[in-house]
Amino acid sequence: MGKKKEEQGLETFLKSEFLSELNNETPKGSKLLEKYPLKAPFSYVNILQDIEKGNISYQVDETKLNQSEQIVYNQLYRLIEENLDSPDNIEKDFGFISFVNKVLKENEKLFEDQPLASLEKVKYYLEKEIDGFGNIDPMMHDPNIEDVSCSGINLPIYVWHRKYDSIPCNITFEDEKLNSFVSRIVFRAGKHISSAHPISDLSLQGNHRISVLYQKEVTPKGTSFTIRKFKQDPYSVIDLISFGTISVDIAAYLWMLMEAKMSIMVIGSTGSGKTTILNAITGLVNPDFKIFSVEDVAEINIKHENWFSLVSRVGFGNNEEGEIGLYDLIKSGVRHRPDYIVVGEIRGSEAYVMFQAMATGHGGLCTMHADSLESASKRLQQKPMDIPAAYMALMNCAIVIRRVKGMDGKSTRRAISVQEIKTSDSYHNSFRWDPKADYFEPQLGDSEMFNRLSQQTGLSLDEIMEEYEKRKIVLKWLVDRGIRSYDKVAEYIGKYYRDPETLMKKIEYGV
């Protein structure tokens, strides 16, 4: 408790020290839409709108190092380099700031005349440059940012903001600093990028995903990158209901399917929210089930105790020796007897192995790039996936997700359809989104999957529908109570699996 108070006291002191250093004036001709901290008290963001043109921009406002602080920064940087055997030691033994504090203590006579506020500011910049993301580090602390992209030298960084969509920043990379930044980030991830190998797609610290094009080998503008940010607190199915991405009815329907180990495919374009939906609906899986996930770059974020995560590996040398692809990983995964196999994205021969696994009773979850179930079905049946038409019905359900314009003109995500797959060219719309009313219209009267559930369980269709209604009550209760964290939602889903009567009584009596 004492340590927490001490930290709060330091933060209050630093805020008062740095407040005057920040640019608190709104530029002429602009309107301040929003201001919030990124890494307080050192960096904040101002969301500005040009009054005349209506353009919105993302302005990072940071405290700056003065001349004497820059000298301290250079001294400490040199000392850190001398004391650092391996970058891994920072994380393993100390954590970066603890490591810096250790170096400061060992050299306290050098810095004893420096004000506390100045040292804290220097630490912020050291962490940003050595252990963080350099120029773009402040925005990497913004939970509202989905991705950060740079299309070349001296061009503004663009961010995708959950509230304002794609907007430019006041941050750029100059000259060789962009190449240096990309090389350092890729090297830190244990990979290599060069003129000979100018394309890289990999996971960074914090499980963020970066896609890099290096120098002018494949793009005339030179080095560029896009970082897809990884959300530490993943969205739950309750979040998706609250955002309007799906309805309570759809969530309850998917829950029924997940319990029966039915297979679901999420279809959409890049950035539509496929992986977000995939992550969220895994929270509906029975907590006693074993989940096996397979992907090229780690994006799946499942808070499930019995979860194995496998990531593919690129080969070495000209012959790509030692390459381990999704095909190999799924083949290996089936031998571990999972209840559900989750594939981040199917696009090659691994699709065939996945469908074979589903034929033997494993549940499957995957995403796929397509704009509709019809186009996804055609892709699946053509090379390189080559799924036989007779196998298509093994994928029981398809969710088509799109980024659409909301009533306020801002982009939002909607599951525009939830379809049951009867055959390779015959589907039943369980739910369809009406864009005018922003309403998900259910069509469960002749649901193929509910009929199958009835046959599997021996329950009548009326009893299946009664169970479906109970799950809607549970989900609505979670929404109304504001219980949205992935862990808590999964906990209540688990309670319902194990003792549904007790949970329904709790809901009924408002305990």
C-alpha positions as CSV (number, residue, x, y, z in Angstrom):
1,M,0.0,0.0,0.0
2,G,2.9,2.3,0.9
3,K,4.6,1.7,-2.4
4,K,1.4,2.5,-4.3
5,K,1.0,5.8,-2.5
6,E,4.6,6.6,-3.2
7,E,4.1,6.0,-6.9
8,Q,0.9,8.1,-6.9
9,G,2.8,10.9,-5.1
10,L,5.6,10.8,-7.7
11,E,3.1,10.9,-10.6
12,T,1.3,13.9,-9.0
13,F,4.6,15.7,-8.6
14,L,5.7,14.9,-12.2
15,K,2.4,16.1,-13.6
16,S,2.8,19.4,-11.9
17,E,6.4,19.7,-13.1
18,F,5.6,18.8,-16.8
19,L,2.3,20.5,-17.2
20,S,3.8,23.8,-18.4
21,E,6.0,21.9,-20.9
22,L,3.1,20.5,-22.9
23,N,1.5,22.4,-25.7
24,N,-1.8,23.2,-24.1
25,E,-2.9,25.7,-26.8
26,T,-5.2,24.6,-29.6
27,P,-3.7,25.7,-33.0
28,K,-5.5,28.5,-34.8
29,G,-8.1,27.2,-37.2
30,S,-8.4,23.9,-35.3
31,K,-10.9,22.6,-32.8
32,L,-9.9,20.2,-30.0
33,L,-12.2,17.2,-30.1
34,E,-10.5,15.2,-27.4
35,K,-7.4,15.1,-25.2
36,Y,-6.2,12.1,-23.1
37,P,-3.0,10.6,-21.7
38,L,-0.9,8.1,-23.5
39,K,1.9,7.6,-21.0
40,A,1.2,10.3,-18.4
41,P,2.7,12.6,-17.4
42,F,5.1,12.5,-20.3
43,S,2.9,12.1,-23.4
44,Y,-0.7,13.0,-24.3
45,V,-2.7,13.1,-27.5
46,N,-4.8,15.9,-28.9
47,I,-7.4,14.9,-31.5
48,L,-7.8,18.0,-33.6
49,Q,-10.2,19.0,-36.4
50,D,-9.5,21.6,-39.0
51,I,-12.4,24.0,-38.8
52,E,-12.4,24.9,-42.5
53,K,-11.6,21.5,-44.1
54,G,-13.1,19.2,-41.5
55,N,-9.9,17.0,-41.5
56,I,-9.1,15.2,-38.2
57,S,-5.5,14.6,-37.0
58,Y,-3.8,12.8,-34.2
59,Q,-1.3,15.1,-32.4
60,V,1.1,13.5,-30.0
61,D,2.2,16.0,-27.3
62,E,5.4,15.1,-25.4
63,T,7.6,16.7,-22.9
64,K,11.0,17.5,-24.5
65,L,14.5,17.0,-23.2
66,N,16.4,20.2,-22.5
67,Q,20.1,20.6,-23.2
68,S,21.3,19.4,-19.8
69,E,18.8,16.5,-19.8
70,Q,20.1,15.5,-23.3
71,I,23.6,15.2,-21.8
72,V,22.3,13.0,-19.0
73,Y,20.4,10.9,-21.6
74,N,23.6,10.3,-23.6
75,Q,25.6,9.4,-20.4
76,L,23.0,6.9,-19.2
77,Y,22.6,5.5,-22.7
78,R,26.3,4.7,-22.8
79,L,26.3,3.2,-19.3
80,I,23.3,1.0,-20.2
81,E,25.1,-0.3,-23.3
82,E,28.2,-1.1,-21.2
83,N,26.1,-2.9,-18.5
84,L,23.9,-4.8,-20.9
85,D,25.1,-8.3,-21.7
86,S,21.9,-9.3,-23.6
87,P,18.6,-7.5,-24.3
88,D,16.9,-10.6,-22.9
89,N,18.4,-9.9,-19.4
90,I,16.4,-6.7,-19.1
91,E,13.0,-8.6,-19.2
92,K,14.2,-11.7,-17.5
93,D,16.0,-10.2,-14.5
94,F,14.7,-6.7,-14.0
95,G,12.3,-5.0,-16.4
96,F,13.7,-2.0,-18.2
97,I,13.1,0.8,-15.6
98,S,14.4,-1.4,-12.8
99,F,17.5,-2.0,-14.9
100,V,18.0,1.7,-15.4
101,N,17.5,2.4,-11.7
102,K,20.2,-0.2,-11.0
103,V,22.6,1.6,-13.3
104,L,21.7,4.9,-11.7
105,K,22.4,3.6,-8.3
106,E,25.8,2.1,-9.3
107,N,26.7,5.5,-10.7
108,E,24.8,7.8,-8.3
109,K,27.7,10.3,-7.9
110,L,27.5,11.1,-11.6
111,F,23.8,12.1,-11.4
112,E,23.4,13.3,-7.8
113,D,22.9,17.0,-8.8
114,Q,20.1,16.1,-11.3
115,P,16.5,17.0,-10.3
116,L,14.2,14.0,-9.9
117,A,11.8,15.3,-12.6
118,S,14.7,15.5,-15.1
119,L,15.8,11.9,-14.3
120,E,12.3,10.6,-14.7
121,K,12.0,12.3,-18.1
122,V,15.3,10.8,-19.2
123,K,14.1,7.4,-18.1
124,Y,11.0,7.8,-20.2
125,Y,13.0,8.6,-23.3
126,L,15.5,5.8,-22.7
127,E,12.6,3.3,-22.3
128,K,11.0,4.6,-25.4
129,E,14.2,4.4,-27.6
130,I,15.8,1.2,-26.2
131,D,13.0,-1.0,-25.0
132,G,10.0,0.6,-26.8
133,F,9.0,1.6,-30.3
134,G,11.0,4.9,-30.7
135,N,9.1,7.7,-32.5
136,I,5.8,5.8,-32.5
137,D,6.0,4.5,-28.9
138,P,3.5,7.0,-27.4
139,M,0.7,5.8,-29.7
140,M,1.5,2.2,-29.0
141,H,0.2,3.0,-25.5
142,D,-3.1,4.2,-26.8
143,P,-5.8,1.5,-26.4
144,N,-7.9,3.2,-29.0
145,I,-5.4,2.6,-31.8
146,E,-5.9,-0.6,-33.9
147,D,-3.0,-0.2,-36.2
148,V,-0.1,2.2,-37.0
149,S,1.3,2.5,-40.5
150,C,4.2,4.3,-42.2
151,S,4.3,4.5,-46.0
152,G,7.8,6.1,-46.4
153,I,10.4,8.7,-45.3
154,N,9.1,12.1,-44.3
155,L,5.5,11.0,-44.7
156,P,3.0,11.3,-41.8
157,I,2.3,8.2,-39.8
158,Y,-1.3,7.1,-40.0
159,V,-3.2,5.4,-37.2
160,W,-6.6,3.6,-37.3
161,H,-8.5,5.0,-34.3
162,R,-11.5,3.2,-33.0
163,K,-13.5,6.4,-32.9
164,Y,-12.1,8.5,-35.8
165,D,-11.0,5.8,-38.3
166,S,-7.9,6.4,-40.3
167,I,-6.2,9.7,-39.4
168,P,-2.7,11.2,-39.9
169,C,-0.3,12.0,-37.0
170,N,2.3,14.7,-36.4
171,I,5.0,12.1,-36.4
172,T,7.3,11.1,-39.3
173,F,10.5,9.2,-39.8
174,E,13.4,11.1,-41.3
175,D,16.1,9.8,-43.7
176,E,17.9,6.6,-42.5
177,K,16.0,6.6,-39.1
178,L,13.2,4.6,-40.7
179,N,15.5,1.9,-42.0
180,S,17.3,1.8,-38.6
181,F,14.0,1.6,-36.7
182,V,12.7,-1.3,-38.9
183,S,16.0,-3.2,-38.8
184,R,16.1,-2.9,-35.0
185,I,12.5,-3.9,-34.5
186,V,12.9,-7.0,-36.8
187,F,16.2,-8.0,-35.2
188,R,14.6,-7.7,-31.7
189,A,12.0,-10.2,-32.9
190,G,14.8,-12.6,-33.8
191,K,14.3,-12.2,-37.6
192,H,16.4,-10.6,-40.4
193,I,15.5,-8.1,-43.1
194,S,17.7,-7.0,-46.0
195,S,17.7,-6.1,-49.7
196,A,17.9,-9.8,-50.4
197,H,14.9,-10.5,-48.1
198,P,12.9,-7.3,-48.2
199,I,9.5,-8.6,-47.0
200,S,8.9,-9.7,-43.4
201,D,5.7,-10.5,-41.4
202,L,6.3,-11.2,-37.7
203,S,5.2,-10.8,-34.1
204,L,6.8,-8.1,-31.9
205,Q,7.1,-7.6,-28.2
206,G,3.6,-7.5,-26.7
207,N,2.4,-9.8,-29.5
208,H,1.8,-6.9,-31.9
209,R,2.0,-7.9,-35.5
210,I,4.2,-6.0,-38.0
211,S,4.4,-6.3,-41.8
212,V,7.5,-4.7,-43.4
213,L,8.6,-3.8,-46.9
214,Y,12.3,-2.8,-46.8
215,Q,14.0,-0.1,-48.8
216,K,13.0,0.3,-52.5
217,E,13.3,-3.4,-53.5
218,V,9.5,-3.8,-53.8
219,T,8.1,-0.3,-53.2
220,P,9.2,3.0,-54.9
221,K,8.6,5.0,-51.7
222,G,11.2,3.0,-49.8
223,T,10.8,1.3,-46.4
224,S,7.3,1.0,-45.0
225,F,5.5,-0.9,-42.3
226,T,2.1,-1.5,-40.7
227,I,1.8,-2.6,-37.1
228,R,-1.5,-4.4,-36.1
229,K,-1.8,-3.8,-32.3
230,F,-2.5,-6.7,-30.0
231,K,-5.2,-6.0,-27.4
232,Q,-4.0,-7.2,-24.0
233,D,-7.6,-7.2,-22.7
234,P,-9.3,-9.1,-25.6
235,Y,-12.9,-8.4,-26.5
236,S,-15.4,-10.8,-25.1
237,V,-18.7,-11.9,-26.7
238,I,-20.4,-9.4,-24.3
239,D,-18.3,-6.6,-25.8
240,L,-19.4,-7.6,-29.3
241,I,-23.0,-7.5,-28.2
242,S,-22.5,-4.0,-26.6
243,F,-20.8,-2.7,-29.8
244,G,-23.7,-4.0,-31.9
245,T,-21.4,-6.3,-33.9
246,I,-23.6,-9.2,-33.0
247,S,-26.9,-9.6,-31.0
248,V,-27.7,-11.5,-27.9
249,D,-29.7,-13.9,-30.2
250,I,-26.6,-14.6,-32.4
251,A,-24.4,-15.1,-29.3
252,A,-26.8,-17.6,-27.8
253,Y,-27.1,-19.4,-31.1
254,L,-23.3,-19.7,-31.5
255,W,-23.0,-20.9,-27.8
256,M,-25.4,-23.8,-28.7
257,L,-23.3,-24.7,-31.7
258,M,-20.0,-24.5,-29.7
259,E,-21.2,-26.8,-27.1
260,A,-22.0,-29.4,-29.8
261,K,-18.5,-29.1,-31.2
262,M,-19.9,-27.7,-34.5
263,S,-17.4,-25.9,-36.8
264,I,-17.6,-22.2,-37.5
265,M,-15.8,-20.0,-40.1
266,V,-15.5,-16.2,-39.9
267,I,-15.4,-14.6,-43.3
268,G,-14.4,-11.0,-44.1
269,S,-11.9,-8.6,-45.6
270,T,-8.7,-7.3,-44.0
271,G,-9.4,-5.3,-40.9
272,S,-13.1,-6.3,-40.7
273,G,-12.6,-7.9,-37.3
274,K,-12.4,-11.6,-38.2
275,T,-9.8,-12.5,-35.5
276,T,-11.6,-10.4,-32.9
277,I,-14.8,-12.4,-33.4
278,L,-12.8,-15.7,-33.5
279,N,-11.2,-14.8,-30.1
280,A,-14.5,-13.7,-28.6
281,I,-16.5,-16.8,-29.5
282,T,-13.8,-19.2,-28.1
283,G,-15.1,-17.8,-24.7
284,L,-18.2,-19.9,-25.4
285,V,-16.3,-23.2,-25.5
286,N,-16.8,-25.6,-22.6
287,P,-14.0,-24.9,-20.1
288,D,-13.3,-28.7,-20.0
289,F,-12.6,-28.8,-23.7
290,K,-9.1,-28.8,-25.1
291,I,-8.4,-26.1,-27.7
292,F,-5.5,-26.3,-30.2
293,S,-4.7,-23.1,-32.2
294,V,-2.5,-22.9,-35.3
295,E,-1.4,-19.7,-37.0
296,D,1.4,-18.0,-39.1
297,V,1.8,-15.1,-36.7
298,A,0.5,-15.1,-33.2
299,E,-2.8,-13.2,-33.1
300,I,-5.2,-15.5,-31.4
301,N,-5.6,-14.5,-27.7
302,I,-7.6,-17.1,-25.8
303,K,-8.0,-17.1,-22.1
304,H,-8.7,-20.8,-21.9
305,E,-6.8,-23.0,-19.4
306,N,-6.5,-26.1,-21.7
307,W,-5.1,-24.3,-24.7
308,F,-2.2,-25.2,-26.9
309,S,-0.8,-22.5,-29.2
310,L,1.3,-23.4,-32.3
311,V,3.0,-20.9,-34.6
312,S,4.5,-21.8,-38.0
313,R,8.2,-21.3,-38.7
314,V,10.0,-20.1,-41.8
315,G,12.8,-22.1,-43.2
316,F,16.6,-21.3,-43.2
317,G,18.8,-20.7,-46.2
318,N,18.0,-20.9,-49.9
319,N,16.3,-24.2,-49.7
320,E,14.0,-23.1,-46.8
321,E,15.2,-26.1,-44.8
322,G,13.5,-26.6,-41.5
323,E,10.3,-24.8,-42.5
324,I,7.2,-25.8,-40.4
325,G,4.0,-24.7,-42.0
326,L,0.3,-24.7,-41.0
327,Y,-0.2,-28.0,-42.7
328,D,2.5,-29.7,-40.5
329,L,1.1,-28.0,-37.4
330,I,-2.5,-29.1,-37.9
331,K,-1.3,-32.7,-38.6
332,S,0.6,-32.6,-35.4
333,G,-2.3,-31.0,-33.5
334,V,-4.8,-33.7,-34.4
335,R,-2.6,-36.2,-32.6
336,H,-3.1,-34.3,-29.4
337,R,-6.8,-35.1,-29.4
338,P,-8.2,-31.5,-29.2
339,D,-11.9,-30.9,-29.0
340,Y,-11.5,-27.7,-31.1
341,I,-8.8,-26.9,-33.7
342,V,-8.6,-23.1,-34.2
343,V,-6.7,-21.9,-37.4
344,G,-5.9,-18.2,-37.6
345,E,-6.5,-18.1,-41.3
346,I,-6.9,-20.8,-43.9
347,R,-5.6,-20.2,-47.4
348,G,-3.6,-23.3,-48.5
349,S,-3.2,-27.1,-48.1
350,E,-3.8,-26.8,-44.3
351,A,-7.5,-26.3,-45.1
352,Y,-7.7,-29.9,-46.4
353,V,-6.2,-31.3,-43.2
354,M,-8.5,-29.2,-41.1
355,F,-11.6,-30.5,-43.0
356,Q,-10.3,-34.1,-42.5
357,A,-10.0,-33.4,-38.8
358,M,-13.6,-32.1,-38.7
359,A,-14.7,-35.3,-40.4
360,T,-13.3,-37.3,-37.5
361,G,-15.3,-35.4,-34.9
362,H,-13.1,-32.4,-34.0
363,G,-14.7,-29.0,-33.9
364,G,-13.1,-26.3,-36.1
365,L,-12.8,-22.6,-35.9
366,C,-11.1,-20.5,-38.6
367,T,-11.0,-17.2,-40.5
368,M,-10.9,-16.7,-44.2
369,H,-10.5,-13.7,-46.5
370,A,-13.6,-13.4,-48.7
371,D,-16.6,-11.1,-49.0
372,S,-19.3,-13.7,-48.8
373,L,-19.9,-17.4,-48.1
374,E,-20.4,-18.0,-51.8
375,S,-17.0,-16.7,-52.7
376,A,-15.4,-18.4,-49.7
377,S,-17.0,-21.7,-50.9
378,K,-15.5,-21.3,-54.4
379,R,-12.1,-20.5,-53.0
380,L,-12.2,-23.6,-50.7
381,Q,-12.9,-25.9,-53.6
382,Q,-10.2,-24.5,-55.9
383,K,-6.4,-24.8,-55.6
384,P,-4.4,-24.6,-53.4
385,M,-7.1,-25.7,-50.8
386,D,-8.9,-28.3,-53.0
387,I,-11.7,-29.2,-50.6
388,P,-14.1,-31.7,-52.2
389,A,-17.7,-30.4,-52.5
390,A,-18.9,-33.3,-50.4
391,Y,-16.7,-32.0,-47.5
392,M,-18.2,-28.4,-47.5
393,A,-21.0,-29.3,-45.1
394,L,-18.4,-30.3,-42.4
395,M,-18.1,-26.5,-41.9
396,N,-21.4,-26.0,-40.2
397,C,-21.7,-22.3,-39.9
398,A,-20.2,-19.1,-41.5
399,I,-20.2,-15.6,-40.0
400,V,-19.7,-12.9,-42.6
401,I,-18.3,-9.8,-40.9
402,R,-17.9,-6.3,-42.5
403,R,-16.8,-2.9,-41.6
404,V,-19.8,-0.6,-42.4
405,K,-20.8,3.0,-41.8
406,G,-22.9,3.5,-38.7
407,M,-25.7,6.0,-38.2
408,D,-23.2,8.6,-37.1
409,G,-21.1,8.2,-40.3
410,K,-18.3,6.5,-38.4
411,S,-17.2,3.0,-39.4
412,T,-18.3,0.1,-37.2
413,R,-18.4,-3.7,-37.6
414,R,-21.4,-5.9,-38.1
415,A,-22.0,-9.6,-38.7
416,I,-24.1,-9.0,-41.8
417,S,-25.1,-12.7,-41.9
418,V,-24.8,-15.9,-40.0
419,Q,-25.4,-18.8,-42.4
420,E,-25.7,-22.6,-41.9
421,I,-24.0,-24.7,-44.6
422,K,-26.2,-27.5,-45.9
423,T,-24.2,-28.4,-49.0
424,S,-21.4,-26.8,-51.1
425,D,-24.0,-24.5,-52.7
426,S,-27.0,-24.6,-50.3
427,Y,-27.2,-22.3,-47.2
428,H,-29.7,-21.3,-44.7
429,N,-29.7,-17.7,-43.2
430,S,-30.0,-18.1,-39.5
431,F,-29.5,-14.3,-39.0
432,R,-29.4,-11.5,-41.5
433,W,-28.5,-7.9,-40.6
434,D,-30.9,-5.2,-41.8
435,P,-28.8,-2.0,-42.4
436,K,-31.8,0.3,-42.3
437,A,-33.0,-0.8,-38.9
438,D,-29.6,-1.9,-37.7
439,Y,-31.3,-5.1,-36.6
440,F,-30.3,-8.8,-36.8
441,E,-33.3,-10.7,-38.1
442,P,-33.5,-14.2,-36.8
443,Q,-34.7,-17.1,-39.0
444,L,-34.4,-20.1,-36.8
445,G,-37.7,-21.7,-37.5
446,D,-36.2,-24.2,-39.9
447,S,-32.6,-24.2,-38.6
448,E,-30.6,-27.1,-39.9
449,M,-28.2,-27.0,-36.9
450,F,-31.0,-27.0,-34.3
451,N,-32.5,-30.0,-36.1
452,R,-29.1,-31.7,-35.8
453,L,-28.8,-30.8,-32.2
454,S,-32.2,-32.4,-31.6
455,Q,-31.1,-35.6,-33.3
456,Q,-27.8,-35.7,-31.4
457,T,-29.3,-35.0,-27.9
458,G,-32.7,-36.7,-28.2
459,L,-34.3,-33.4,-27.2
460,S,-37.3,-32.1,-29.1
461,L,-37.1,-28.9,-31.1
462,D,-39.2,-27.2,-28.5
463,E,-36.7,-28.2,-25.8
464,I,-33.8,-27.0,-27.9
465,M,-35.5,-23.6,-28.3
466,E,-36.2,-23.5,-24.6
467,E,-32.5,-24.1,-23.9
468,Y,-31.6,-21.4,-26.5
469,E,-33.9,-18.9,-24.7
470,K,-32.2,-19.7,-21.3
471,R,-28.8,-18.8,-22.8
472,K,-30.2,-15.6,-24.2
473,I,-31.3,-14.7,-20.6
474,V,-27.7,-15.5,-19.3
475,L,-26.1,-13.3,-21.9
476,K,-28.6,-10.5,-21.5
477,W,-27.9,-10.6,-17.7
478,L,-24.2,-10.3,-18.3
479,V,-24.7,-7.3,-20.6
480,D,-27.0,-5.6,-18.1
481,R,-24.6,-6.2,-15.3
482,G,-21.7,-4.8,-17.3
483,I,-19.8,-8.1,-16.9
484,R,-17.6,-7.9,-20.0
485,S,-14.0,-9.0,-19.3
486,Y,-13.1,-12.2,-21.2
487,D,-12.1,-14.0,-17.9
488,K,-15.3,-13.2,-16.1
489,V,-17.5,-14.0,-19.1
490,A,-15.7,-17.3,-19.5
491,E,-16.2,-18.0,-15.8
492,Y,-20.0,-17.5,-16.0
493,I,-20.2,-19.6,-19.2
494,G,-18.3,-22.3,-17.3
495,K,-20.8,-22.0,-14.4
496,Y,-23.7,-22.5,-16.7
497,Y,-22.1,-25.6,-18.3
498,R,-21.5,-27.2,-14.9
499,D,-24.5,-26.1,-12.9
500,P,-27.1,-24.3,-15.1
501,E,-29.9,-24.4,-12.5
502,T,-27.9,-22.6,-9.8
503,L,-26.9,-19.8,-12.2
504,M,-30.5,-19.4,-13.5
505,K,-31.8,-19.1,-9.9
506,K,-29.1,-16.4,-9.3
507,I,-30.3,-14.5,-12.3
508,E,-34.0,-15.0,-11.5
509,Y,-33.6,-13.7,-7.9
510,G,-31.1,-10.9,-8.8
511,V,-28.4,-12.2,-6.5
